[in-house]
Structures are given as C-alpha cells and as structure tokens.
Amino acid sequence: MLEPAPSGPIAIASDHAAVALKTLLADWLRSEGHEVIDLGTATEASVDYPDFGYRLARAIAAGDAARGIALCGSGIGISIAVNREPACRCALVSEPLSARLAREHNDANVIALGARLIGPDMAKACVATFLSTDFLGDRHVRRVSKLSTPILAKEPA
C-alpha cells in the first residue's frame, strides 16, 4: 500500500510514447486509493510532449494537484517542458534512489519517467518512493528557493 500523497490529487500526463505506462500507473494509483487527474494523451496517435508537460505544469501551479507524474519516451523532453513553469520542480528519475533524493533534497513536486527506458515495476517503485518521501527542509530550503528565482535576477554570492 502506498502512503498518501500530501494534500491532494496526483496529476499524470504523457505523450503518445508513454500512454500505456500512464494508463498502467493511473490505474494502479487509483487502486491504491489515490485521486488521479489524467491530463492525457489517451491514444498512441502522435502528439507533442510539450503540450502535455505544460498541461501538467499548469495543474501543479494552479494547485489542482499536489504532485505530478510526467511521461514521454525518454522522460527528458517532458521534464524540460514541466520545468518551464517556476512553480514546478520536475526531476527525471529512473530508480527509487533518485526519486527519494529528488524529494528529500530538491522538494520535487513532479517526477518524469521515460517509458522506453523503464519497466512497469521500476516505474511503480519510483512513484511509490516519490509519493512517500518528505522534503528534508533545513539546509535545502535556501537552495530550493533559488530554483524559482529567474537566473538574470541575481548573481550568486
């Protein structure tokens, strides 16, 4: 059984290359008692991953979802799209350790997975770790707060 995700639904989005993994993860999360917001796509017809990454990022920024799962063939493109939104901290992960560290050290609120690079069991393990791990805070707060500051706004000390 998964630990509950903090304060709200889990949004999930994918492009055509990851629709099968998205469906599997969404069904699994629902079977574990989580509310899931499926932001598409629904078929294997070719689509552009930025459109679905932006859709997921808007859901996180608006507070419609507490956490997000972004999927594409490699996970790279959709993670870049999600990270265009300053309210999102999306980490591309491939195993539970990176999912845990993304939460503990970076307060990631979205993870990205590459459907062509990860199997269903490993994807579930990453999601379970992501959802059940808390941000450590402390020394990481200062660093994480800098992630939402425009890079042209201030030169590092």
C-alpha positions as CSV (number, residue, x, y, z in Angstrom):
1,M,0.0,0.0,0.0
2,L,1.3,3.5,-0.9
3,E,1.5,6.3,1.6
4,P,-1.0,9.0,0.8
5,A,0.3,11.9,-1.4
6,P,0.3,15.1,0.5
7,S,-2.7,17.5,0.2
8,G,-4.4,16.5,-2.9
9,P,-4.7,14.7,-6.2
10,I,-1.9,13.4,-8.3
11,A,-1.8,14.7,-11.9
12,I,-0.4,12.5,-14.6
13,A,0.3,13.3,-18.3
14,S,2.1,11.7,-21.2
15,D,2.8,11.9,-24.9
16,H,1.9,9.0,-27.3
17,A,5.1,7.1,-26.5
18,A,4.1,6.7,-22.8
19,V,0.3,6.4,-22.9
20,A,0.5,2.7,-22.0
21,L,2.7,3.4,-18.9
22,K,0.5,6.4,-18.0
23,T,-2.6,4.2,-18.1
24,L,-1.0,1.5,-16.0
25,L,0.3,3.9,-13.4
26,A,-3.0,5.8,-13.2
27,D,-5.0,2.6,-12.7
28,W,-2.5,1.4,-10.1
29,L,-2.7,4.7,-8.2
30,R,-6.5,4.6,-8.2
31,S,-6.5,1.0,-7.0
32,E,-4.3,2.2,-4.1
33,G,-6.9,4.8,-3.2
34,H,-5.3,7.9,-4.8
35,E,-7.3,10.6,-6.7
36,V,-5.7,10.8,-10.1
37,I,-6.1,13.6,-12.6
38,D,-5.4,12.2,-16.1
39,L,-4.3,15.1,-18.3
40,G,-3.8,12.9,-21.5
41,T,-3.0,11.9,-24.0
42,A,-5.4,9.0,-24.4
43,T,-4.1,7.3,-27.6
44,E,-0.9,6.4,-29.4
45,A,-1.6,8.9,-32.1
46,S,1.4,11.2,-32.4
47,V,1.3,14.4,-30.1
48,D,3.8,16.9,-28.9
49,Y,5.1,16.2,-25.4
50,P,5.4,20.0,-24.5
51,D,1.7,20.4,-24.7
52,F,1.1,17.7,-22.1
53,G,4.1,18.8,-20.0
54,Y,2.6,22.4,-19.9
55,R,-0.8,21.0,-19.1
56,L,0.7,19.1,-16.1
57,A,2.7,22.2,-15.0
58,R,-0.4,24.4,-15.1
59,A,-2.3,21.9,-12.8
60,I,0.6,22.0,-10.3
61,A,0.9,25.8,-10.4
62,A,-2.8,26.3,-10.0
63,G,-2.9,23.9,-7.0
64,D,-5.2,21.4,-8.8
65,A,-2.7,18.7,-7.9
66,A,-0.2,18.2,-5.1
67,R,2.2,16.1,-7.1
68,G,2.7,15.2,-10.8
69,I,4.0,12.4,-12.9
70,A,5.2,13.3,-16.4
71,L,5.9,10.6,-19.0
72,C,7.3,10.6,-22.5
73,G,9.6,8.2,-24.4
74,S,12.8,9.2,-22.6
75,G,11.3,11.5,-19.9
76,I,13.7,14.2,-21.0
77,G,11.5,16.3,-23.2
78,I,8.5,16.4,-20.9
79,S,10.7,17.2,-17.9
80,I,12.1,20.2,-19.7
81,A,8.5,21.3,-20.6
82,V,7.3,21.0,-17.0
83,N,10.3,22.9,-15.6
84,R,9.4,25.9,-17.7
85,E,6.8,26.6,-15.0
86,P,8.6,28.2,-12.0
87,A,6.2,26.5,-9.6
88,C,7.4,23.1,-10.7
89,R,10.4,21.2,-9.8
90,C,10.4,18.2,-12.1
91,A,13.1,15.5,-11.7
92,L,13.8,12.8,-14.3
93,V,14.2,9.6,-12.3
94,S,15.0,6.0,-13.3
95,E,15.2,4.2,-9.9
96,P,13.9,4.7,-6.4
97,L,17.1,6.3,-5.0
98,S,16.9,9.3,-7.5
99,A,13.1,9.6,-6.7
100,R,13.9,9.7,-2.9
101,L,16.7,12.3,-3.3
102,A,14.6,14.4,-5.6
103,R,12.0,14.7,-2.8
104,E,14.4,14.9,0.2
105,H,16.9,17.4,-1.3
106,N,15.1,19.2,-4.1
107,D,11.4,19.2,-2.9
108,A,10.5,17.9,-6.4
109,N,6.7,18.1,-6.9
110,V,6.8,16.3,-10.3
111,I,8.8,13.3,-11.5
112,A,9.4,12.4,-15.1
113,L,9.9,8.8,-16.3
114,G,11.0,7.5,-19.7
115,A,8.5,4.9,-20.9
116,R,11.0,3.5,-23.4
117,L,13.7,3.2,-20.7
118,I,11.9,1.9,-17.6
119,G,9.7,-1.1,-16.9
120,P,6.4,-1.0,-15.2
121,D,7.6,-2.4,-11.9
122,M,10.5,0.0,-11.7
123,A,8.2,2.9,-12.6
124,K,5.8,1.9,-9.8
125,A,8.8,1.7,-7.3
126,C,9.9,5.2,-8.4
127,V,6.3,6.6,-8.0
128,A,5.8,4.9,-4.6
129,T,9.1,6.3,-3.3
130,F,8.3,9.8,-4.7
131,L,4.9,9.9,-3.0
132,S,6.1,8.5,0.3
133,T,9.2,10.7,0.8
134,D,9.2,14.1,2.6
135,F,11.3,17.1,1.8
136,L,14.1,17.3,4.4
137,G,14.0,21.1,4.6
138,D,16.8,22.6,6.7
139,R,19.8,23.4,4.6
140,H,18.0,22.5,1.4
141,V,15.4,25.3,1.8
142,R,17.8,28.0,0.7
143,R,18.9,26.1,-2.4
144,V,15.4,25.1,-3.4
145,S,14.1,28.7,-3.1
146,K,16.7,29.7,-5.6
147,L,15.2,27.4,-8.2
148,S,12.2,29.7,-8.7
149,T,14.3,32.8,-9.0
150,P,15.0,34.0,-12.6
151,I,18.7,33.5,-13.3
152,L,19.0,37.0,-14.6
153,A,17.6,38.5,-11.4
154,K,20.6,38.0,-9.1
155,E,24.2,36.9,-9.4
156,P,25.1,34.1,-7.0
157,A,27.0,35.1,-3.8
